[in-house]
Amino acid sequence: METTIKTLIVDDELYNRDELKFLLKSFSTIQIVGEAESGESAIMKTIQLQPDVIFLDIEMPLMNGIETAKALIELKKSPLVVFATAYPQFAVEAFRYDAVDYLLKPYDEDQLKETIERIEKKLGPSKEISIEKTTGKLAVEADGEIFYVEPKDILYIFRDDKITKIIAKSGEYETKTPLKDLENRLSTYHFFRIHKGYLVNLKYVTRLTPWFNGAYQLKMEGIDEMLSVSRNYVKALRSKLEI
């Protein structure tokens, strides 16, 4: 059983949305379903996308985060709210709207992990869904042909400029399909993102070696080279690998 938490990120600054999106991708339970740059847009996207949780900025033009939260709790199916802001002075008012947490920018990774755990606990077993492993093969279009690759035979996938390269036991394949698309198509298998440009099959990981600045290097079965693991993904990777 695996919990999938549909998440909407709301912030009027693109940089802030991208940063939070990057950090949240370290958590296997989080599925980012959309972004919004204003309170008005957040309400519309909540109605359309039905997220389980919203990470909501407070200081936004026109309709701020507090006003947005007031409107959200009036919806028939209101999501959980995590306020994410650079301003600590709104905390008391924010918790009047049953906020799950109040995160301050710049984000602290340990605090974010605690926030995700709190969200998982609040959503409880009702959000647990059974994800069945598909029996299909990954279709890779390249050079006018379609190659069918067994997902279990793929070692890792990485993005090299505008080309996505698939390293498998059966050989190497190149495609223009974005890495994110392949990640979605392989979501029911044991794949995990270790870097913004790398996706690995956890079945073939044999060793993690500390590197520098909290980053690690990863050794895979059958591969001589070491792969870099971004420090933002290390904790989530270890929780996936270890018993």
C-alpha positions as CSV (number, residue, x, y, z in Angstrom):
1,M,0.0,0.0,0.0
2,E,1.3,3.5,-0.8
3,T,-0.1,6.9,0.1
4,T,-0.4,9.4,-2.7
5,I,-0.9,13.0,-1.6
6,K,-2.1,15.4,-4.3
7,T,-0.4,18.7,-3.7
8,L,-0.9,22.2,-5.0
9,I,1.8,24.9,-4.6
10,V,0.6,28.5,-4.4
11,D,3.1,31.4,-4.5
12,D,3.3,34.5,-6.6
13,E,7.1,34.1,-7.1
14,L,8.1,31.5,-9.7
15,Y,11.5,31.0,-8.0
16,N,9.8,30.1,-4.7
17,R,7.4,27.7,-6.4
18,D,10.3,26.0,-8.2
19,E,12.4,25.7,-5.0
20,L,9.5,24.1,-3.0
21,K,8.6,21.8,-5.9
22,F,12.3,20.6,-6.0
23,L,12.3,19.9,-2.3
24,L,8.9,18.1,-2.3
25,K,10.0,15.8,-5.1
26,S,12.3,14.1,-2.5
27,F,9.1,12.6,-0.8
28,S,7.7,9.6,-2.6
29,T,4.2,10.2,-1.2
30,I,3.9,13.7,-2.7
31,Q,2.3,14.1,-6.1
32,I,2.4,17.7,-7.3
33,V,-0.7,18.2,-9.3
34,G,-0.4,21.9,-10.0
35,E,0.8,25.4,-9.2
36,A,-0.9,28.8,-8.8
37,E,0.5,32.3,-8.6
38,S,-2.5,34.0,-6.8
39,G,-5.2,33.3,-4.3
40,E,-7.9,33.5,-6.9
41,S,-6.1,31.0,-9.1
42,A,-5.6,28.7,-6.1
43,I,-9.3,28.5,-5.4
44,M,-10.1,27.7,-9.0
45,K,-7.4,25.0,-9.2
46,T,-8.5,23.6,-5.9
47,I,-12.0,23.1,-7.4
48,Q,-10.6,21.6,-10.6
49,L,-7.7,19.4,-9.2
50,Q,-9.1,18.5,-5.8
51,P,-5.7,18.5,-4.0
52,D,-5.3,16.9,-0.6
53,V,-2.9,19.7,0.6
54,I,-2.0,23.2,-0.4
55,F,1.4,24.9,0.3
56,L,0.2,28.5,0.5
57,D,2.2,31.7,0.5
58,I,0.8,34.6,2.6
59,E,2.1,37.8,1.0
60,M,0.5,37.8,-2.4
61,P,-1.1,40.8,-4.2
62,L,-4.9,41.3,-4.3
63,M,-6.0,38.1,-2.4
64,N,-3.4,37.2,0.3
65,G,-2.9,33.7,1.8
66,I,-5.0,34.3,4.8
67,E,-8.0,35.4,2.7
68,T,-7.4,32.5,0.4
69,A,-7.5,30.1,3.4
70,K,-10.8,31.6,4.5
71,A,-12.3,30.9,1.1
72,L,-10.8,27.4,0.9
73,I,-12.4,26.2,4.2
74,E,-15.8,27.1,2.8
75,L,-15.4,24.6,-0.1
76,K,-17.3,21.3,0.0
77,K,-14.0,19.4,0.0
78,S,-11.4,21.7,1.6
79,P,-7.7,20.6,1.4
80,L,-5.2,20.7,4.3
81,V,-3.2,24.0,4.3
82,V,0.4,24.5,5.0
83,F,1.4,28.1,5.1
84,A,4.8,28.8,3.5
85,T,6.1,32.4,4.0
86,A,9.0,34.6,4.9
87,Y,6.9,36.4,7.6
88,P,6.6,34.9,11.1
89,Q,4.1,37.5,12.3
90,F,1.1,35.9,10.6
91,A,1.4,32.5,12.4
92,V,-1.2,33.1,15.1
93,E,-3.9,34.1,12.6
94,A,-2.9,31.3,10.2
95,F,-3.5,28.6,12.8
96,R,-7.1,29.9,13.3
97,Y,-7.8,28.2,9.9
98,D,-6.6,24.8,11.1
99,A,-3.2,25.0,9.3
100,V,-1.2,21.8,9.4
101,D,2.0,23.8,9.7
102,Y,3.7,27.2,9.2
103,L,6.9,27.0,7.3
104,L,9.3,29.9,7.1
105,K,11.5,30.6,4.1
106,P,14.2,29.7,3.4
107,Y,12.9,26.2,4.0
108,D,14.5,23.9,6.5
109,E,14.6,20.3,5.1
110,D,14.2,18.6,8.5
111,Q,11.1,20.8,9.3
112,L,9.7,20.0,5.9
113,K,10.1,16.3,6.5
114,E,8.2,16.7,9.8
115,T,5.5,18.6,7.9
116,I,5.1,15.8,5.4
117,E,4.9,13.3,8.2
118,R,2.2,15.4,9.9
119,I,0.2,15.6,6.6
120,E,0.4,11.8,6.2
121,K,-0.8,11.2,9.7
122,K,-3.7,13.6,9.2
123,L,-4.8,12.0,6.0
124,G,-4.6,8.6,7.5
125,P,-5.4,5.2,6.0
126,S,-8.3,6.7,3.9
127,K,-5.7,8.0,1.5
128,E,-4.0,4.6,1.1
129,I,-4.4,3.2,-2.4
130,S,-3.1,-0.1,-3.8
131,I,-0.8,0.5,-6.8
132,E,-0.7,-2.5,-9.0
133,K,2.5,-3.3,-11.0
134,T,1.8,-3.1,-14.6
135,T,2.9,-5.9,-17.0
136,G,3.5,-3.6,-20.0
137,K,6.8,-2.6,-21.4
138,L,8.2,0.9,-21.8
139,A,7.8,2.1,-25.4
140,V,10.9,4.1,-26.5
141,E,10.6,6.0,-29.8
142,A,13.9,6.6,-31.5
143,D,15.2,6.9,-35.1
144,G,11.7,6.2,-36.5
145,E,11.4,3.0,-34.6
146,I,9.7,1.9,-31.4
147,F,11.7,-0.2,-28.9
148,Y,10.0,-2.0,-26.1
149,V,12.1,-2.2,-22.9
150,E,11.3,-4.2,-19.8
151,P,11.2,-1.7,-16.9
152,K,12.7,-4.3,-14.5
153,D,15.8,-4.4,-16.9
154,I,16.4,-0.6,-16.8
155,L,19.3,0.3,-14.6
156,Y,19.0,4.1,-14.8
157,I,17.8,7.0,-17.0
158,F,19.4,10.4,-17.4
159,R,19.0,13.6,-19.3
160,D,21.9,14.8,-21.5
161,D,21.1,18.2,-23.0
162,K,17.9,17.6,-25.1
163,I,18.3,13.8,-25.2
164,T,17.1,11.3,-22.6
165,K,19.3,8.2,-22.3
166,I,18.1,4.9,-21.0
167,I,20.7,2.4,-19.7
168,A,19.3,-1.1,-19.6
169,K,20.6,-4.6,-19.5
170,S,19.5,-5.0,-23.1
171,G,21.4,-2.0,-24.3
172,E,21.4,1.8,-24.4
173,Y,18.5,3.8,-25.9
174,E,18.1,7.5,-26.7
175,T,14.9,9.4,-26.9
176,K,13.6,12.9,-26.9
177,T,10.9,12.1,-24.3
178,P,11.4,14.3,-21.2
179,L,12.7,12.6,-18.1
180,K,9.6,13.7,-16.2
181,D,7.4,11.9,-18.6
182,L,9.3,8.6,-18.2
183,E,9.3,9.1,-14.4
184,N,5.5,9.2,-14.5
185,R,5.2,6.2,-16.8
186,L,7.5,4.2,-14.5
187,S,5.8,5.4,-11.3
188,T,4.6,1.9,-10.4
189,Y,8.1,0.4,-10.5
190,H,11.1,0.8,-8.2
191,F,12.5,4.0,-9.7
192,F,13.7,7.0,-7.7
193,R,15.1,10.4,-8.7
194,I,18.5,11.0,-7.2
195,H,19.3,14.2,-9.0
196,K,17.2,16.6,-11.2
197,G,18.7,14.8,-14.2
198,Y,18.9,11.2,-13.0
199,L,16.4,8.4,-12.3
200,V,17.6,5.1,-11.0
201,N,16.2,1.6,-10.5
202,L,16.5,0.9,-6.7
203,K,16.8,-2.8,-7.3
204,Y,20.3,-2.3,-8.7
205,V,21.7,0.0,-6.1
206,T,24.6,-1.6,-4.2
207,R,26.4,1.1,-2.4
208,L,26.2,4.8,-1.2
209,T,29.4,6.7,-0.5
210,P,29.6,10.1,1.2
211,W,31.0,12.8,-1.1
212,F,30.9,16.4,-0.1
213,N,28.4,19.1,1.2
214,G,26.0,16.3,2.2
215,A,25.9,14.7,-1.2
216,Y,26.6,11.1,-1.9
217,Q,27.8,8.9,-4.8
218,L,25.8,5.8,-5.7
219,K,27.2,2.5,-7.1
220,M,24.9,0.3,-9.2
221,E,25.1,-3.3,-10.1
222,G,26.8,-3.8,-13.5
223,I,27.8,-0.2,-13.9
224,D,31.4,1.0,-13.3
225,E,30.8,4.7,-13.0
226,M,29.4,6.3,-9.8
227,L,26.3,8.4,-10.0
228,S,25.9,11.6,-8.0
229,V,23.0,11.9,-5.4
230,S,22.0,15.4,-4.6
231,R,21.9,16.1,-0.9
232,N,18.2,17.0,-1.2
233,Y,17.4,13.4,-2.1
234,V,19.6,11.5,0.2
235,K,17.2,11.1,3.2
236,A,14.3,10.0,1.0
237,L,16.6,7.7,-0.9
238,R,17.9,6.0,2.2
239,S,14.3,5.6,3.6
240,K,13.4,3.8,0.4
241,L,16.4,1.5,0.3
242,E,16.8,0.6,4.0
243,I,14.8,-1.8,6.2
